[in-house]
Amino acid sequence: MKLARSEIDARMPALAGWTLAGDEIRKQYTFEDFPAAIAFVDRLAPEAERADHHPDILINYKRVTLTYSTHSEGGLTEKDFAGAAAADRLARG
């Protein structure tokens, strides 16, 4: 179910470095090099599959930008915030 704007605003401070843009949340991660960026995406892919919720992924050399939104709900849902938290956890290791 799509979250109300007040719920989104309450959740955003818990997501360090994530920005809200319309009905999406977005974060850019910077890694040591291209292989490290790809390794992060490789760690993220199985987690996204298990959750059946996939971010848009943009890879620019050592930078990976993730964008979450639940298109079927027309905005942000709990799945997006769970995906963002998982991405932050996976980016650390």
C-alpha positions as CSV (number, residue, x, y, z in Angstrom):
1,M,0.0,0.0,0.0
2,K,1.2,3.5,-0.9
3,L,2.5,5.5,2.1
4,A,1.0,8.8,3.0
5,R,3.4,11.8,2.7
6,S,3.5,12.2,6.5
7,E,4.7,8.6,6.8
8,I,7.3,9.1,4.1
9,D,8.5,12.3,5.8
10,A,8.7,10.5,9.1
11,R,10.8,7.7,7.6
12,M,13.3,9.7,5.6
13,P,15.6,10.8,8.5
14,A,16.4,7.1,9.1
15,L,17.8,6.8,5.6
16,A,21.2,8.5,5.6
17,G,22.1,10.0,2.2
18,W,18.8,9.1,0.5
19,T,16.8,11.9,-1.1
20,L,13.1,12.1,-1.9
21,A,12.2,13.2,-5.4
22,G,8.5,13.0,-6.1
23,D,7.4,9.4,-5.7
24,E,11.0,8.0,-5.5
25,I,13.8,7.7,-3.1
26,R,17.4,7.8,-4.5
27,K,20.9,7.4,-3.3
28,Q,24.3,7.4,-5.0
29,Y,27.0,5.2,-3.6
30,T,30.7,5.6,-4.5
31,F,33.1,2.7,-4.3
32,E,36.8,2.3,-4.7
33,D,36.6,1.2,-8.3
34,F,34.4,-0.4,-11.0
35,P,34.8,-4.0,-9.7
36,A,33.7,-2.9,-6.2
37,A,30.6,-1.2,-7.7
38,I,29.7,-4.3,-9.6
39,A,30.3,-6.4,-6.4
40,F,27.8,-4.3,-4.6
41,V,25.2,-4.8,-7.3
42,D,25.9,-8.5,-7.2
43,R,25.2,-8.5,-3.5
44,L,22.0,-6.5,-3.9
45,A,20.5,-8.6,-6.8
46,P,19.7,-11.7,-4.7
47,E,18.2,-9.7,-1.9
48,A,16.0,-7.8,-4.4
49,E,14.9,-11.1,-5.9
50,R,14.0,-12.5,-2.5
51,A,11.9,-9.4,-1.7
52,D,10.4,-9.4,-5.3
53,H,11.2,-5.7,-5.3
54,H,13.9,-4.3,-7.6
55,P,15.4,-0.8,-7.7
56,D,16.4,1.0,-10.8
57,I,20.2,0.8,-11.0
58,L,22.5,3.2,-12.8
59,I,26.2,2.3,-12.8
60,N,28.7,5.0,-13.7
61,Y,32.2,3.6,-13.3
62,K,32.6,3.5,-9.5
63,R,29.3,5.1,-8.7
64,V,26.0,3.2,-8.3
65,T,22.7,5.1,-8.1
66,L,19.7,3.3,-6.8
67,T,16.1,4.5,-7.2
68,Y,13.2,2.9,-5.4
69,S,9.5,3.4,-6.1
70,T,6.6,0.9,-6.2
71,H,5.3,1.5,-9.6
72,S,2.3,-0.8,-9.1
73,E,1.2,1.3,-6.2
74,G,2.0,4.7,-7.8
75,G,4.5,5.8,-5.2
76,L,6.5,4.8,-2.1
77,T,5.7,1.8,0.0
78,E,7.2,-0.1,2.9
79,K,9.0,-2.2,0.3
80,D,11.0,0.8,-0.9
81,F,12.2,1.7,2.5
82,A,13.1,-1.9,3.3
83,G,15.0,-2.1,0.0
84,A,16.9,1.1,0.8
85,A,17.8,-0.2,4.3
86,A,19.0,-3.4,2.7
87,A,21.1,-1.6,0.2
88,D,22.8,0.5,2.9
89,R,23.6,-2.7,4.8
90,L,25.0,-4.4,1.7
91,A,27.1,-1.3,0.7
92,R,29.1,-1.7,3.9
93,G,30.3,-5.1,3.2
